[in-house]
Amino acid sequence: MPRKRLHPFPYGQFFGFRRVVLLPFFLVLGSHIFQYAEVAYNLQLVAVIALLMWLTIGLK
């Protein structure tokens, strides 16, 4: 097998596009979280964001 391979599924392209689009949003959100929220709220919000990202990527 060749060492360099293209991604066999289009998930990589969709995820790359989403990552580039959502990166500023997550950076701003993260700065606000670290500035204003408490640790428990951080963990809760991170879990919700991870769940939303998993659903968004999984449904595509």
PyMOL commands that set and color helices and strands:
alter all, ss='L'
color gray80, all
select helices_A, chain A and resi 11-36+39-59
alter helices_A, ss='H'
color red, helices_A
deselect
rebuild
show_as cartoon
